[in-house]
Amino acid sequence: MGTADIVVIGAGLAAVSAIETLREEGYDGPLILVGREPELPYERPQLSKDFLAGAKEFKLSHDEAWYAEKDVTVLAGTTATALDLKDGTVALDNGKKLAFGRLLLATGADPKTPPIPGIEHAVTLRTVEDARRLKESVRPGTRVVTVGGGWIGLEVAASVTALGGKAVVLEAAAQPLLNVLGPELAEHVAALHTRHGVEIHTGTTVEAIEPGLVRTSVGEIPADIVLVAVGAAPATSLAADAGLEVGDGIVVDERLRTSDPRVFAAGDVALAQHTVLGPLRVEHWDNAIKQGRLAARTMLGKEGTYDWQPYFFTDQFEFSMEYVGRSAPEDEVLLRGDTERDEFIAYWRRGATVTAGMNVGIWDVNDKLRELVGTEADPDQLTDLS
């Protein structure tokens, strides 16, 4: 049986951020990272953006030398199969067990696969291998049909177009991203994709997937590749089977502690108690970094709480933006700037309170937006921040 005071299960950005912070904060004890992918840890946004589009090479978060320098034992290509809280051990798929004093669960989320007849003919995008296969399969004219018009679906559509493929997006709602952006901005993003040749079908449900086509409520859609991008489900089975409290994620408090004082959770899998917004699970790059840091500090008995606003970014054609906050579909949307040139600020308000802000094509203003989110503001106070 291997022994480490701290074991990290999962090899995504939250895990790496936690390891970086543990060492930076002076922890010099045994540290083991368990990741089910054969690759060393990496950041996932590149999979649907630059790497898939062929603009940049795939990049690891750190190379082998870094882990050696930090004295981290990396068990890549290894899956944690069971967690025994009574004995304080983690069983691995190679038959070995790890004993732990403290455990961080950063198991992430897995793509949802809806019960569509023929779903086995579709692919998902979660790992670098998924991205490599998709990238290598797209040739000029290849029709890639994406089921789902959320952020991943639209980023993939833009990347496929950059590769010379024909992107088709099937969206059940009246517009892609309608609940996130509201009707005016959702239409703006949809029009951007249409201008670049993306075929978008809204109000469309998928009835079956067959080789070479997708049967939908609006007829048959020819498809060389079908990508399902309808969201992700937190990978909670390890925690649930061990008896930890689980909801839409592993339930943790404002310091990322689970129902067992030795076990913590961070990143996509964590349903964390936000100090202002309440229970919140966020599947974004920035949150994974910050929660990894917070989990590490909590493990070491240092101060910190989950109090930052959610943040994410996207790049689709000439539309590049940063978003901070947490809006709701019923919130009022106010636009400031030049939407035609994709240089504007969007504000979401609930009553007088700013719930979210988005800067499009205007940079170095996100900190100002963060300061506004959660405060009351008169519409005249909300500008393009120039």
C-alpha positions as CSV (number, residue, x, y, z in Angstrom):
1,M,0.0,0.0,0.0
2,G,1.4,3.4,-1.0
3,T,1.1,6.2,1.5
4,A,0.9,9.9,1.1
5,D,-0.3,12.6,3.5
6,I,-2.1,14.3,0.6
7,V,-3.6,12.5,-2.4
8,V,-5.2,14.4,-5.3
9,I,-7.7,12.5,-7.4
10,G,-8.2,14.0,-10.9
11,A,-5.6,15.7,-13.1
12,G,-7.3,18.8,-14.4
13,L,-6.6,22.4,-13.7
14,A,-8.1,22.4,-10.2
15,A,-5.7,19.6,-9.3
16,V,-2.7,21.3,-10.7
17,S,-3.6,24.6,-9.1
18,A,-3.9,22.9,-5.7
19,I,-0.5,21.2,-6.1
20,E,1.2,24.5,-7.1
21,T,-0.4,26.2,-4.1
22,L,0.5,23.4,-1.6
23,R,4.2,23.7,-2.5
24,E,4.1,27.5,-2.7
25,E,2.6,27.6,0.8
26,G,5.3,25.5,2.2
27,Y,3.9,22.0,2.3
28,D,6.8,19.6,1.8
29,G,5.2,16.3,2.6
30,P,4.3,13.4,0.3
31,L,2.0,14.3,-2.5
32,I,0.4,12.0,-5.1
33,L,-1.6,12.9,-8.1
34,V,-3.9,10.3,-9.7
35,G,-5.2,11.0,-13.2
36,R,-7.1,8.6,-15.4
37,E,-5.8,10.1,-18.7
38,P,-2.4,9.0,-20.0
39,E,-1.4,12.6,-20.5
40,L,0.0,14.8,-17.8
41,P,-2.4,17.5,-16.7
42,Y,-3.5,20.2,-19.2
43,E,-6.0,23.0,-19.6
44,R,-9.2,22.1,-21.4
45,P,-10.2,25.4,-23.1
46,Q,-7.7,24.8,-25.8
47,L,-9.5,21.6,-26.9
48,S,-12.5,23.5,-28.4
49,K,-10.5,26.7,-29.3
50,D,-6.9,27.2,-30.5
51,F,-5.8,23.5,-30.6
52,L,-8.9,22.2,-32.4
53,A,-8.8,25.2,-34.8
54,G,-5.2,24.4,-35.7
55,A,-3.9,27.8,-34.4
56,K,-1.7,26.4,-31.6
57,E,0.0,23.2,-30.6
58,F,-1.4,21.2,-27.6
59,K,0.2,22.4,-24.4
60,L,0.6,20.7,-21.0
61,S,0.3,22.6,-17.8
62,H,3.7,21.4,-16.7
63,D,6.3,18.9,-18.0
64,E,7.6,15.8,-16.2
65,A,10.6,17.8,-14.9
66,W,8.3,20.2,-13.1
67,Y,6.6,17.4,-11.2
68,A,10.0,15.9,-10.3
69,E,11.3,19.2,-9.1
70,K,8.2,19.6,-6.9
71,D,8.5,16.0,-5.7
72,V,5.0,15.1,-6.9
73,T,4.3,11.4,-7.7
74,V,2.1,11.4,-10.8
75,L,0.1,8.3,-11.5
76,A,-1.1,9.0,-15.0
77,G,-3.4,6.5,-16.8
78,T,-4.7,5.4,-13.4
79,T,-8.3,5.4,-12.2
80,A,-9.4,5.6,-8.6
81,T,-12.1,3.0,-8.3
82,A,-13.2,3.2,-4.6
83,L,-12.8,5.4,-1.6
84,D,-12.8,3.9,1.9
85,L,-13.4,6.7,4.4
86,K,-13.2,4.3,7.4
87,D,-9.7,3.1,6.5
88,G,-8.6,6.3,4.8
89,T,-7.6,4.6,1.5
90,V,-8.2,5.0,-2.2
91,A,-8.4,1.8,-4.4
92,L,-6.9,2.1,-7.8
93,D,-7.6,0.1,-11.0
94,N,-4.1,-1.4,-10.9
95,G,-5.1,-3.3,-7.7
96,K,-3.1,-1.0,-5.4
97,K,-4.3,1.2,-2.6
98,L,-3.2,4.6,-1.4
99,A,-3.5,5.6,2.2
100,F,-4.2,9.3,2.7
101,G,-4.3,11.9,5.5
102,R,-6.1,14.4,3.4
103,L,-7.7,13.9,0.0
104,L,-8.7,16.3,-2.7
105,L,-11.4,15.2,-5.2
106,A,-11.0,17.1,-8.4
107,T,-12.6,14.5,-10.6
108,G,-14.2,17.1,-13.0
109,A,-17.2,16.4,-15.1
110,D,-18.1,14.1,-18.0
111,P,-20.1,15.0,-21.2
112,K,-23.7,14.2,-20.9
113,T,-24.9,11.6,-23.4
114,P,-28.7,11.9,-23.8
115,P,-30.8,8.8,-24.6
116,I,-31.0,9.4,-28.3
117,P,-31.3,6.3,-30.6
118,G,-28.0,5.8,-32.3
119,I,-26.0,7.9,-29.7
120,E,-23.1,5.4,-30.2
121,H,-22.6,7.0,-33.6
122,A,-21.8,10.4,-32.0
123,V,-18.6,11.7,-30.3
124,T,-18.0,14.0,-27.4
125,L,-15.3,16.5,-26.6
126,R,-13.6,16.3,-23.2
127,T,-10.1,15.0,-23.6
128,V,-7.1,15.8,-25.8
129,E,-7.6,12.5,-27.5
130,D,-11.2,13.5,-28.4
131,A,-9.9,16.8,-29.8
132,R,-7.1,15.1,-31.8
133,R,-9.5,12.6,-33.3
134,L,-11.9,15.3,-34.3
135,K,-9.2,17.6,-35.7
136,E,-7.7,14.8,-37.8
137,S,-11.2,13.8,-39.1
138,V,-12.1,17.3,-40.4
139,R,-11.2,18.0,-44.0
140,P,-12.4,20.8,-46.3
141,G,-16.1,20.2,-46.7
142,T,-16.5,17.7,-43.8
143,R,-19.9,18.2,-42.3
144,V,-19.7,18.4,-38.5
145,V,-23.1,18.5,-36.8
146,T,-23.1,19.6,-33.2
147,V,-26.0,18.7,-31.0
148,G,-26.2,21.6,-28.6
149,G,-25.6,25.3,-29.2
150,G,-23.9,26.2,-25.9
151,W,-20.4,27.5,-25.5
152,I,-18.7,24.3,-26.4
153,G,-21.0,23.7,-29.4
154,L,-20.4,27.2,-30.8
155,E,-16.6,27.1,-30.1
156,V,-16.4,23.8,-32.0
157,A,-18.4,25.3,-34.9
158,A,-16.0,28.2,-35.1
159,S,-13.0,25.8,-35.0
160,V,-14.4,23.4,-37.5
161,T,-15.0,26.4,-39.9
162,A,-11.3,27.4,-39.4
163,L,-10.3,23.9,-40.5
164,G,-12.3,24.2,-43.7
165,G,-15.2,22.0,-42.5
166,K,-18.9,22.8,-42.7
167,A,-20.3,23.4,-39.2
168,V,-24.0,22.7,-38.4
169,V,-25.5,23.5,-35.0
170,L,-28.7,21.9,-33.7
171,E,-30.3,23.8,-30.8
172,A,-33.5,22.9,-29.0
173,A,-34.1,26.5,-27.7
174,A,-35.3,29.4,-29.8
175,Q,-31.7,30.7,-30.0
176,P,-28.2,29.4,-29.0
177,L,-27.2,30.7,-25.5
178,L,-30.7,32.3,-25.0
179,N,-30.8,31.6,-21.2
180,V,-27.3,32.9,-20.8
181,L,-27.2,36.0,-22.9
182,G,-30.8,37.0,-23.5
183,P,-32.5,37.3,-26.9
184,E,-30.6,40.3,-28.3
185,L,-27.1,39.1,-27.6
186,A,-28.0,35.5,-28.4
187,E,-29.2,36.7,-31.8
188,H,-26.0,38.7,-32.2
189,V,-23.9,35.6,-31.7
190,A,-26.1,33.5,-33.9
191,A,-25.8,36.1,-36.7
192,L,-22.0,36.1,-36.3
193,H,-21.9,32.3,-36.9
194,T,-24.3,32.5,-39.8
195,R,-22.2,35.1,-41.5
196,H,-19.2,32.7,-41.3
197,G,-21.2,29.9,-43.0
198,V,-22.3,28.0,-39.9
199,E,-25.8,26.4,-40.4
200,I,-27.9,26.8,-37.3
201,H,-31.2,25.1,-36.7
202,T,-33.1,26.4,-33.6
203,G,-36.2,24.9,-32.0
204,T,-34.9,21.6,-33.1
205,T,-34.9,18.2,-31.3
206,V,-32.8,15.2,-32.3
207,E,-34.8,12.0,-32.9
208,A,-32.1,9.6,-34.0
209,I,-28.5,9.5,-35.1
210,E,-27.6,7.3,-38.0
211,P,-24.4,6.8,-40.0
212,G,-24.2,9.8,-42.3
213,L,-27.3,11.7,-41.0
214,V,-29.2,13.0,-38.0
215,R,-33.0,12.6,-37.9
216,T,-34.5,15.7,-36.3
217,S,-37.8,17.5,-35.8
218,V,-37.0,19.6,-38.9
219,G,-36.0,16.7,-41.2
220,E,-32.9,14.8,-42.0
221,I,-29.5,16.6,-41.6
222,P,-26.5,15.1,-43.5
223,A,-23.6,14.5,-41.1
224,D,-20.1,13.2,-41.5
225,I,-19.4,13.6,-37.8
226,V,-21.9,14.2,-35.0
227,L,-20.7,15.8,-31.8
228,V,-22.9,15.8,-28.8
229,A,-22.4,19.0,-26.6
230,V,-25.4,19.2,-24.3
231,G,-23.6,19.9,-21.1
232,A,-21.6,17.9,-18.6
233,A,-22.4,15.9,-15.4
234,P,-20.1,16.1,-12.4
235,A,-18.1,13.0,-11.8
236,T,-19.5,12.2,-8.3
237,S,-19.7,8.4,-8.3
238,L,-16.5,7.9,-6.3
239,A,-17.7,10.3,-3.6
240,A,-21.3,9.1,-3.6
241,D,-20.3,5.4,-3.3
242,A,-18.1,6.3,-0.3
243,G,-21.0,8.0,1.5
244,L,-20.0,11.7,1.0
245,E,-22.9,14.1,0.6
246,V,-23.6,14.6,-3.1
247,G,-26.1,16.7,-5.1
248,D,-25.4,18.3,-8.4
249,G,-21.8,17.8,-7.5
250,I,-19.9,16.9,-4.4
251,V,-21.4,19.1,-1.6
252,V,-18.7,21.3,0.1
253,D,-18.8,24.4,2.3
254,E,-17.4,27.8,1.6
255,R,-13.9,26.5,2.3
256,L,-14.4,23.4,0.0
257,R,-14.7,20.9,2.8
258,T,-16.9,17.8,2.3
259,S,-19.0,16.0,4.9
260,D,-15.7,14.2,5.9
261,P,-13.1,16.6,7.5
262,R,-10.2,14.8,5.7
263,V,-11.8,15.2,2.2
264,F,-12.1,18.3,0.0
265,A,-13.4,18.9,-3.5
266,A,-12.7,21.6,-6.1
267,G,-13.3,22.4,-9.7
268,D,-16.1,21.2,-12.0
269,V,-17.2,18.5,-9.6
270,A,-17.7,20.8,-6.5
271,L,-21.1,22.1,-5.5
272,A,-19.7,24.7,-3.2
273,Q,-21.3,27.2,-0.8
274,H,-20.6,30.6,-2.3
275,T,-20.6,33.3,0.4
276,V,-23.0,35.5,-1.6
277,L,-24.7,33.3,-4.3
278,G,-25.3,30.2,-2.2
279,P,-24.7,26.6,-3.5
280,L,-22.9,27.0,-6.9
281,R,-21.2,24.6,-9.3
282,V,-19.1,26.3,-12.0
283,E,-17.5,24.5,-15.0
284,H,-15.0,27.2,-16.0
285,W,-11.2,27.6,-16.2
286,D,-10.9,30.5,-13.7
287,N,-13.0,28.8,-11.1
288,A,-10.9,25.6,-11.3
289,I,-7.7,27.7,-10.7
290,K,-9.1,29.6,-7.8
291,Q,-10.8,26.6,-6.1
292,G,-7.6,24.6,-6.4
293,R,-5.8,27.3,-4.6
294,L,-8.5,27.6,-1.9
295,A,-8.7,23.8,-1.4
296,A,-4.9,23.8,-0.9
297,R,-5.0,26.6,1.6
298,T,-7.9,25.0,3.5
299,M,-6.0,21.7,3.8
300,L,-3.1,23.6,5.3
301,G,-5.3,25.5,7.8
302,K,-5.0,28.9,6.1
303,E,-7.7,31.4,5.6
304,G,-9.9,31.8,2.5
305,T,-13.5,31.4,1.4
306,Y,-15.4,30.9,-1.9
307,D,-16.3,34.6,-2.5
308,W,-15.3,35.4,-6.1
309,Q,-17.7,36.0,-9.0
310,P,-17.8,33.3,-11.7
311,Y,-15.7,34.2,-14.8
312,F,-15.3,32.8,-18.2
313,F,-14.1,33.7,-21.7
314,T,-14.7,32.6,-25.3
315,D,-13.3,33.2,-28.7
316,Q,-15.5,32.6,-31.8
317,F,-14.5,34.2,-35.1
318,E,-14.1,37.9,-34.4
319,F,-16.2,37.7,-31.2
320,S,-13.9,37.6,-28.2
321,M,-15.2,38.3,-24.7
322,E,-14.9,37.9,-21.0
323,Y,-17.9,37.5,-18.7
324,V,-18.1,37.9,-14.9
325,G,-21.0,37.3,-12.6
326,R,-24.1,35.2,-12.6
327,S,-27.1,36.4,-14.6
328,A,-30.6,34.9,-14.9
329,P,-32.8,34.7,-18.1
330,E,-35.2,37.3,-16.6
331,D,-32.5,39.9,-16.0
332,E,-32.5,43.2,-17.9
333,V,-29.7,43.5,-20.4
334,L,-28.1,46.9,-21.1
335,L,-25.6,47.4,-23.9
336,R,-22.9,50.1,-24.1
337,G,-20.6,50.6,-27.1
338,D,-20.5,49.5,-30.7
339,T,-22.2,46.1,-31.2
340,E,-21.6,46.1,-34.9
341,R,-17.9,46.2,-34.5
342,D,-18.0,43.8,-31.6
343,E,-16.6,46.4,-29.2
344,F,-19.1,46.8,-26.4
345,I,-20.0,46.1,-22.7
346,A,-23.1,44.2,-21.7
347,Y,-24.6,44.6,-18.2
348,W,-27.2,42.4,-16.6
349,R,-29.4,43.9,-13.9
350,R,-32.0,42.5,-11.5
351,G,-33.8,45.6,-10.2
352,A,-31.0,48.0,-9.6
353,T,-28.4,45.3,-8.9
354,V,-25.8,44.4,-11.5
355,T,-25.7,40.6,-11.7
356,A,-23.1,40.2,-14.5
357,G,-21.0,42.0,-17.0
358,M,-19.4,41.1,-20.3
359,N,-16.7,42.9,-22.2
360,V,-16.5,42.2,-25.9
361,G,-13.5,43.4,-27.9
362,I,-12.7,45.9,-25.1
363,W,-9.8,44.7,-22.9
364,D,-8.3,45.5,-19.5
365,V,-11.7,46.4,-18.0
366,N,-12.8,43.1,-16.4
367,D,-11.6,44.2,-13.0
368,K,-13.9,47.2,-13.3
369,L,-16.7,44.9,-14.2
370,R,-16.0,42.7,-11.2
371,E,-16.3,45.7,-8.9
372,L,-19.7,46.6,-10.4
373,V,-21.2,43.1,-10.1
374,G,-23.3,42.8,-6.9
375,T,-23.7,46.6,-6.5
376,E,-26.6,48.8,-7.3
377,A,-26.1,51.0,-10.4
378,D,-28.2,53.6,-12.2
379,P,-28.3,52.9,-16.0
380,D,-26.5,56.3,-16.5
381,Q,-23.5,55.0,-14.5
382,L,-23.1,52.0,-16.8
383,T,-20.8,53.0,-19.7
384,D,-18.5,51.3,-22.2
385,L,-15.7,51.8,-19.6
386,S,-13.5,53.5,-22.1
